[in-house]
Amino acid sequence: MKGLARGVDRRGFLTVGAIGGLGLSLGDFFRLGAARASAGQPPRQGVATSVIYIYLPGGFAHQETFDPKPFAPVEYRGPLGSIDTALPGVRFGELLPHTARIADKLAICRSLTHGEAAHERGTHNMFTGYKPSPALQYPSIGSVIAHEFGPRDNLPAYVCIPSVPNEFAGSGYLSTAYSGFSVGADPADKAFKVRDLNLPDGIDTGRFDTRRRMLDVVNEHFRHKEQSDALDALDTFYQQAYGLISSAAAQAAFDMAREPDAIKDEYGRNQAGMRMLLARRLVESGVRFVTLTYGGWDHHDAIADNMRRNAPAFDQGFATLIRDLDRRGLLASTLVCVGTEFGRTPKINPTAGRDHWPKVFSIVMAGGGIKAGIVHGSSNATASEPEDDPLSVEDWATTIYDRLGIDAHKELMAPGGRPIEIVDGGKVRPQLLS
């Protein structure tokens, strides 16, 4: 062991040595519990215990989805029609028939507003609850939840399907230990396999156990050499990482083959459906925050054709997710949100599309202590600005945290010991609460 110690530290052995291929980077996810233990009192028990954040990147058009204007002039109304929903007097875009039938389980927010018309800045708002700042990278909502609660049931606290969706979905000024665990593959693929959760080719469970014992030898060597309490803590992180790799329950959570064909058909055997089905499996197994993305909704041109390509799979998958969570008794404790970076311009442009429009747009929430069967706020007759009860991004994020039992006014420590509120200036909106 003396030869090993020269030039390679204990952590380096994990990275460059015989067990680097076992996914031991997962140990980073289990620093969370120890970090929280030294960070003060844990959050109170919230109504929601998990969040599924469905993000539709590009900025979906509120006029063609959750806030159609059937009586506006055609240049505002757009080329698509609208349909009745389960809520009397409330209409959705014609391409959302499945979602229309479960509208009585939703809170439709038609007055979300911010001032960022660029994709990057709007995305930053909708993943962090903060306006962008050149001085500080803020943590995403998923990372804050991971920081506050830590992992549960041998699973990462924050999971991204199929991968971390953008640079603002990360841990910001918090430790990278609170970053999202990237699934790394699309669950719609027939050969879907989650990276880091399976033993590499050629390594069976016996060889895995042998390498684990090798690590124990290394641990013991460095423990005697360094006499550091941090080593004991690090042992715990890696023991939990081993537990994730070898846990039958953790493996089962990601195993889409366990789902009956009828359920897969109900969700839709496509990217939207299978990503939402995996999200349900993960929150059912203990993951606290799941974010998933689907499609591209930046429809500057030919919005009718582009909506017809994107909306049906989302519509089927989302409506099934809400029904499935409900019949399994999970909807009450799982907050589901459909978001995007901004809306689209009130008038159809010369290329039959709509451009960026942050002044007013729509999101949808359900479950997890959110009131069902309501429309929060409204836009004006041309869907160009809020008509009443505008909802800020700060208030929306603060309300999500409240449902989980997190005080959004709590201060976290940025580099240099600077205290930063989880959300600056947000208020819980009681109109949205059940």
C-alpha positions as CSV (number, residue, x, y, z in Angstrom):
1,M,0.0,0.0,0.0
2,K,2.9,2.4,0.4
3,G,3.5,2.4,-3.3
4,L,-0.2,3.2,-3.9
5,A,-0.1,6.1,-1.5
6,R,2.7,7.9,-3.4
7,G,1.1,10.3,-5.9
8,V,-2.4,8.9,-5.6
9,D,-4.7,10.0,-2.8
10,R,-7.6,8.0,-1.5
11,R,-10.2,9.6,-3.8
12,G,-7.9,9.3,-6.7
13,F,-7.8,5.6,-6.3
14,L,-11.6,5.6,-6.8
15,T,-11.2,7.7,-10.0
16,V,-8.3,6.1,-11.7
17,G,-8.1,2.7,-10.1
18,A,-9.8,-0.6,-10.5
19,I,-13.2,0.5,-9.3
20,G,-13.6,3.7,-11.2
21,G,-16.1,2.0,-13.6
22,L,-18.5,1.1,-10.8
23,G,-20.2,4.5,-10.9
24,L,-18.7,5.6,-7.6
25,S,-19.3,9.2,-8.6
26,L,-22.7,8.4,-7.2
27,G,-21.1,9.0,-3.8
28,D,-21.4,12.7,-4.5
29,F,-25.2,12.4,-4.2
30,F,-24.9,11.0,-0.7
31,R,-22.9,13.9,0.7
32,L,-26.3,15.6,1.0
33,G,-27.4,14.1,4.2
34,A,-24.2,15.0,6.0
35,A,-24.2,18.5,4.6
36,R,-27.8,19.0,5.8
37,A,-27.0,17.7,9.2
38,S,-24.6,20.6,9.8
39,A,-26.8,23.2,8.1
40,G,-29.4,23.7,10.8
41,Q,-33.0,22.6,11.2
42,P,-34.6,20.6,8.4
43,P,-37.7,21.9,6.6
44,R,-41.1,21.3,8.1
45,Q,-43.2,18.5,6.8
46,G,-44.9,19.8,3.7
47,V,-48.1,18.7,1.9
48,A,-46.0,17.5,-1.1
49,T,-43.1,15.0,-0.8
50,S,-42.1,15.0,-4.4
51,V,-42.2,17.2,-7.5
52,I,-42.3,16.4,-11.2
53,Y,-41.4,19.4,-13.3
54,I,-42.3,18.9,-17.0
55,Y,-40.4,21.5,-19.0
56,L,-41.4,22.2,-22.6
57,P,-38.3,24.1,-23.9
58,G,-38.6,26.9,-26.4
59,G,-41.7,28.7,-25.1
60,F,-45.0,27.0,-25.9
61,A,-47.8,29.2,-27.1
62,H,-50.4,29.9,-24.5
63,Q,-52.9,30.7,-27.3
64,E,-52.6,27.2,-28.8
65,T,-52.6,25.3,-25.4
66,F,-54.1,26.6,-22.1
67,D,-55.4,30.1,-23.0
68,P,-57.0,30.1,-26.4
69,K,-58.9,33.2,-27.5
70,P,-61.7,31.9,-29.7
71,F,-63.4,35.2,-30.0
72,A,-60.4,37.3,-30.9
73,P,-59.7,38.4,-34.5
74,V,-58.1,35.6,-36.5
75,E,-54.7,37.2,-36.6
76,Y,-54.7,36.9,-32.8
77,R,-56.7,33.7,-32.5
78,G,-54.4,31.7,-34.7
79,P,-55.0,28.8,-37.1
80,L,-56.1,26.2,-34.5
81,G,-59.4,25.9,-32.8
82,S,-60.4,25.3,-29.1
83,I,-62.3,22.7,-27.2
84,D,-64.4,22.4,-24.0
85,T,-62.8,21.0,-20.9
86,A,-64.1,19.3,-17.7
87,L,-64.3,22.8,-16.2
88,P,-67.5,24.6,-17.4
89,G,-66.6,27.7,-19.5
90,V,-62.9,26.8,-19.7
91,R,-61.4,25.9,-23.1
92,F,-58.1,24.5,-24.2
93,G,-56.4,24.3,-27.6
94,E,-57.9,21.7,-29.9
95,L,-54.7,19.5,-29.7
96,L,-55.2,18.8,-26.0
97,P,-58.3,16.6,-25.8
98,H,-56.9,14.2,-23.1
99,T,-55.7,17.1,-20.9
100,A,-59.1,18.8,-21.4
101,R,-60.8,15.8,-19.8
102,I,-58.7,16.0,-16.6
103,A,-58.9,19.8,-16.3
104,D,-60.8,19.4,-13.1
105,K,-57.6,18.0,-11.5
106,L,-55.5,21.0,-12.6
107,A,-54.7,24.6,-11.6
108,I,-54.4,26.5,-14.9
109,C,-52.3,29.6,-14.3
110,R,-53.0,32.0,-17.2
111,S,-51.2,35.1,-15.8
112,L,-47.6,34.2,-15.3
113,T,-45.4,37.1,-16.2
114,H,-41.7,38.2,-16.4
115,G,-39.6,40.5,-18.5
116,E,-37.1,38.1,-20.2
117,A,-37.6,37.6,-23.9
118,A,-34.4,35.7,-24.5
119,H,-34.4,31.9,-24.2
120,E,-31.5,31.7,-21.8
121,R,-32.8,34.4,-19.4
122,G,-36.3,33.0,-19.4
123,T,-35.0,29.5,-18.8
124,H,-33.0,30.8,-15.9
125,N,-36.1,32.3,-14.3
126,M,-38.1,29.2,-14.7
127,F,-35.5,26.9,-13.2
128,T,-34.2,29.0,-10.3
129,G,-37.0,31.5,-9.4
130,Y,-34.4,34.3,-9.9
131,K,-33.7,36.9,-12.6
132,P,-30.3,36.2,-14.1
133,S,-27.3,37.9,-12.5
134,P,-23.8,38.3,-13.9
135,A,-22.4,38.1,-10.3
136,L,-23.9,34.8,-9.1
137,Q,-25.2,31.5,-10.5
138,Y,-28.3,30.6,-8.6
139,P,-29.2,27.0,-7.8
140,S,-32.1,25.3,-9.5
141,I,-35.2,24.4,-7.6
142,G,-34.3,20.7,-7.8
143,S,-30.8,21.4,-6.3
144,V,-32.3,23.5,-3.5
145,I,-34.7,20.6,-2.7
146,A,-31.8,18.2,-2.7
147,H,-29.9,20.5,-0.4
148,E,-32.7,20.8,2.0
149,F,-33.9,17.2,2.2
150,G,-31.1,14.9,0.9
151,P,-31.7,11.5,-0.6
152,R,-34.4,9.1,0.3
153,D,-34.8,5.3,0.0
154,N,-31.3,4.8,-1.5
155,L,-32.1,7.1,-4.5
156,P,-30.8,10.5,-5.5
157,A,-32.9,13.4,-4.4
158,Y,-32.9,15.1,-7.8
159,V,-33.1,13.2,-11.1
160,C,-33.1,14.6,-14.7
161,I,-34.8,12.7,-17.6
162,P,-33.1,12.1,-20.0
163,S,-30.3,14.4,-18.9
164,V,-29.6,17.8,-17.2
165,P,-31.7,20.0,-19.5
166,N,-29.7,23.2,-19.4
167,E,-27.0,25.1,-17.5
168,F,-29.5,26.6,-15.1
169,A,-30.8,23.3,-13.9
170,G,-27.7,22.8,-11.9
171,S,-26.5,23.5,-8.3
172,G,-25.3,27.1,-8.9
173,Y,-23.5,28.4,-5.8
174,L,-24.3,25.3,-3.9
175,S,-22.0,22.3,-4.0
176,T,-22.1,20.1,-7.1
177,A,-23.2,17.3,-4.8
178,Y,-26.7,18.8,-5.2
179,S,-26.7,18.6,-9.0
180,G,-29.3,16.5,-10.7
181,F,-28.5,12.8,-11.4
182,S,-28.7,12.5,-15.2
183,V,-30.4,9.3,-16.4
184,G,-28.2,9.6,-19.5
185,A,-30.5,7.8,-21.9
186,D,-34.1,8.1,-23.2
187,P,-36.5,5.7,-21.6
188,A,-38.3,5.5,-25.0
189,D,-35.3,3.7,-26.4
190,K,-35.7,-0.1,-26.5
191,A,-32.2,-0.6,-25.1
192,F,-32.8,1.9,-22.3
193,K,-30.2,1.5,-19.5
194,V,-29.4,4.1,-16.8
195,R,-25.7,4.9,-16.7
196,D,-23.9,4.3,-13.4
197,L,-26.6,2.0,-12.1
198,N,-25.4,-1.2,-13.8
199,L,-22.2,-3.1,-13.4
200,P,-19.8,-2.7,-16.3
201,D,-19.6,-5.6,-18.8
202,G,-17.4,-8.3,-17.5
203,I,-18.0,-7.5,-13.8
204,D,-20.4,-9.8,-12.0
205,T,-21.6,-9.4,-8.5
206,G,-18.7,-11.5,-7.2
207,R,-16.1,-9.4,-8.8
208,F,-18.0,-6.3,-7.6
209,D,-17.7,-7.5,-4.0
210,T,-14.0,-8.3,-4.5
211,R,-13.4,-4.7,-5.6
212,R,-15.4,-3.4,-2.7
213,R,-13.2,-5.3,-0.4
214,M,-10.2,-3.7,-2.1
215,L,-11.7,-0.3,-1.4
216,D,-12.0,-1.3,2.3
217,V,-8.3,-2.0,2.4
218,V,-7.6,1.4,0.8
219,N,-9.9,3.0,3.3
220,E,-8.2,1.4,6.2
221,H,-4.7,2.5,4.9
222,F,-5.7,6.2,4.5
223,R,-7.6,6.2,7.8
224,H,-4.5,5.2,9.7
225,K,-2.4,7.6,7.7
226,E,-4.6,10.7,7.9
227,Q,-6.6,10.2,11.0
228,S,-9.4,12.4,9.6
229,D,-13.0,12.4,10.7
230,A,-13.9,13.4,7.1
231,L,-12.7,10.0,6.0
232,D,-15.4,8.3,8.1
233,A,-18.0,10.6,6.6
234,L,-16.7,9.8,3.1
235,D,-16.9,6.1,3.9
236,T,-20.6,6.7,4.5
237,F,-21.1,8.4,1.1
238,Y,-19.5,5.6,-0.8
239,Q,-21.3,2.9,1.2
240,Q,-24.5,4.5,0.1
241,A,-23.3,4.7,-3.5
242,Y,-22.6,0.9,-3.3
243,G,-26.0,0.5,-1.8
244,L,-27.5,2.3,-4.8
245,I,-25.6,0.1,-7.3
246,S,-26.5,-3.1,-5.5
247,S,-30.0,-2.1,-4.3
248,A,-32.8,-4.2,-5.9
249,A,-35.3,-1.5,-5.1
250,A,-33.2,1.2,-6.8
251,Q,-32.6,-0.9,-9.8
252,A,-36.4,-1.6,-10.0
253,A,-37.2,2.1,-9.9
254,F,-35.4,2.7,-13.2
255,D,-36.5,-0.7,-14.8
256,M,-39.1,0.2,-17.4
257,A,-39.5,-3.5,-18.3
258,R,-41.5,-3.9,-15.1
259,E,-44.3,-1.8,-16.4
260,P,-47.2,-3.6,-18.1
261,D,-47.7,-3.1,-21.8
262,A,-51.1,-1.7,-21.1
263,I,-49.6,1.1,-19.0
264,K,-47.0,1.9,-21.6
265,D,-49.7,2.1,-24.2
266,E,-51.8,4.4,-22.0
267,Y,-48.9,6.8,-21.6
268,G,-47.8,6.4,-25.3
269,R,-44.7,4.6,-26.5
270,N,-42.9,7.8,-27.4
271,Q,-40.5,10.2,-25.7
272,A,-43.2,12.2,-23.9
273,G,-45.0,9.1,-22.6
274,M,-42.1,7.1,-21.5
275,R,-40.3,10.0,-19.8
276,M,-43.5,10.7,-17.8
277,L,-43.9,7.1,-17.0
278,L,-40.3,6.9,-15.7
279,A,-41.0,10.1,-13.6
280,R,-43.9,8.4,-12.0
281,R,-41.8,5.3,-11.2
282,L,-39.1,7.5,-9.6
283,V,-41.4,9.5,-7.3
284,E,-43.2,6.4,-6.4
285,S,-39.8,4.9,-5.3
286,G,-38.6,7.9,-3.3
287,V,-37.0,10.5,-5.6
288,R,-37.9,14.0,-4.4
289,F,-37.5,16.1,-7.6
290,V,-37.7,14.9,-11.2
291,T,-37.4,17.2,-14.1
292,L,-38.1,16.0,-17.6
293,T,-38.1,17.8,-21.0
294,Y,-39.9,17.0,-24.1
295,G,-40.1,18.5,-27.6
296,G,-39.1,21.9,-29.1
297,W,-41.7,24.6,-28.8
298,D,-39.9,27.6,-30.3
299,H,-42.5,28.0,-33.1
300,H,-41.5,31.1,-35.0
301,D,-42.8,29.5,-38.2
302,A,-45.8,27.3,-39.2
303,I,-47.1,27.0,-35.6
304,A,-50.1,24.9,-36.6
305,D,-47.9,22.2,-38.2
306,N,-45.4,22.3,-35.4
307,M,-48.0,22.1,-32.7
308,R,-49.5,19.1,-34.5
309,R,-46.1,17.4,-34.3
310,N,-45.5,18.2,-30.6
311,A,-48.7,18.4,-28.7
312,P,-50.5,15.1,-29.2
313,A,-47.8,13.0,-27.5
314,F,-47.5,15.5,-24.6
315,D,-51.3,15.6,-24.3
316,Q,-51.6,11.8,-24.0
317,G,-48.6,11.4,-21.6
318,F,-49.5,14.3,-19.3
319,A,-53.1,13.4,-18.9
320,T,-52.1,9.8,-18.2
321,L,-49.5,10.8,-15.7
322,I,-52.1,12.8,-13.7
323,R,-54.7,9.9,-13.8
324,D,-52.0,7.4,-12.9
325,L,-50.7,9.3,-9.9
326,D,-54.3,9.8,-8.8
327,R,-55.3,6.2,-8.9
328,R,-52.2,5.1,-7.1
329,G,-52.8,7.6,-4.3
330,L,-49.7,9.6,-5.2
331,L,-51.2,12.8,-6.6
332,A,-51.9,14.3,-3.2
333,S,-48.3,14.1,-2.3
334,T,-46.7,14.8,-5.8
335,L,-46.7,18.3,-7.1
336,V,-46.7,18.3,-10.9
337,C,-45.9,21.4,-12.9
338,V,-45.8,22.0,-16.7
339,G,-43.6,25.0,-17.5
340,T,-41.8,26.8,-20.2
341,E,-39.6,29.9,-20.5
342,F,-42.2,32.4,-21.9
343,G,-45.2,32.6,-24.1
344,R,-45.6,33.6,-27.7
345,T,-46.6,36.9,-29.4
346,P,-50.3,37.9,-29.5
347,K,-50.4,38.2,-33.3
348,I,-49.4,35.5,-35.9
349,N,-46.3,36.7,-37.7
350,P,-45.7,36.7,-41.5
351,T,-44.3,33.1,-41.4
352,A,-47.4,31.8,-39.7
353,G,-45.8,31.5,-36.3
354,R,-45.5,33.4,-33.1
355,D,-42.4,35.0,-31.6
356,H,-41.1,35.3,-28.0
357,W,-43.5,37.0,-25.5
358,P,-42.7,37.1,-21.7
359,K,-45.4,39.6,-20.7
360,V,-48.0,36.9,-20.1
361,F,-48.0,33.1,-20.5
362,S,-49.5,29.9,-19.0
363,I,-48.3,27.1,-16.8
364,V,-50.2,24.2,-15.2
365,M,-49.9,22.7,-11.8
366,A,-51.6,19.7,-10.1
367,G,-51.5,17.7,-6.9
368,G,-49.2,18.2,-4.0
369,G,-51.4,20.6,-2.1
370,I,-52.4,22.7,-5.1
371,K,-56.1,23.5,-5.6
372,A,-57.7,21.4,-8.3
373,G,-60.1,22.6,-10.9
374,I,-59.3,26.3,-10.9
375,V,-58.1,29.0,-13.3
376,H,-55.7,31.4,-11.7
377,G,-55.6,34.8,-13.2
378,S,-56.3,35.7,-16.8
379,S,-54.8,37.4,-19.8
380,N,-56.6,40.1,-21.7
381,A,-58.7,39.6,-24.9
382,T,-55.6,39.3,-27.1
383,A,-53.5,37.3,-24.7
384,S,-50.9,40.1,-24.7
385,E,-50.7,40.9,-20.9
386,P,-52.3,39.9,-17.6
387,E,-55.9,41.0,-17.2
388,D,-56.0,40.2,-13.5
389,D,-54.1,38.6,-10.7
390,P,-50.6,38.4,-12.4
391,L,-48.4,35.7,-11.1
392,S,-44.7,36.4,-10.8
393,V,-42.0,33.7,-11.2
394,E,-40.9,34.5,-7.6
395,D,-44.4,33.9,-6.2
396,W,-44.7,30.7,-8.3
397,A,-41.4,29.3,-7.0
398,T,-42.2,30.4,-3.4
399,T,-45.5,28.5,-3.6
400,I,-43.8,25.3,-4.8
401,Y,-41.3,25.5,-1.9
402,D,-44.1,26.1,0.6
403,R,-46.0,23.0,-0.5
404,L,-42.8,21.0,0.2
405,G,-42.3,22.6,3.6
406,I,-39.4,24.8,2.6
407,D,-39.4,28.5,3.7
408,A,-38.3,30.3,0.6
409,H,-37.1,33.2,2.7
410,K,-34.5,31.0,4.3
411,E,-30.9,32.1,3.6
412,L,-28.4,29.8,2.0
413,M,-24.7,30.5,2.0
414,A,-23.1,31.6,-1.3
415,P,-19.3,31.7,-1.8
416,G,-17.6,34.1,0.6
417,G,-20.3,33.4,3.3
418,R,-22.8,35.7,1.6
419,P,-26.4,34.8,2.7
420,I,-28.8,34.5,-0.2
421,E,-32.6,33.9,0.2
422,I,-33.8,30.8,-1.6
423,V,-36.2,33.1,-3.4
424,D,-35.9,36.9,-3.2
425,G,-39.2,38.7,-2.6
426,G,-41.6,35.8,-3.4
427,K,-45.0,35.3,-1.7
428,V,-47.0,32.2,-1.2
429,R,-50.2,32.6,-3.3
430,P,-53.0,31.2,-1.2
431,Q,-55.4,31.2,-4.2
432,L,-53.4,28.2,-5.5
433,L,-53.5,26.2,-2.3
434,S,-55.9,23.4,-1.5
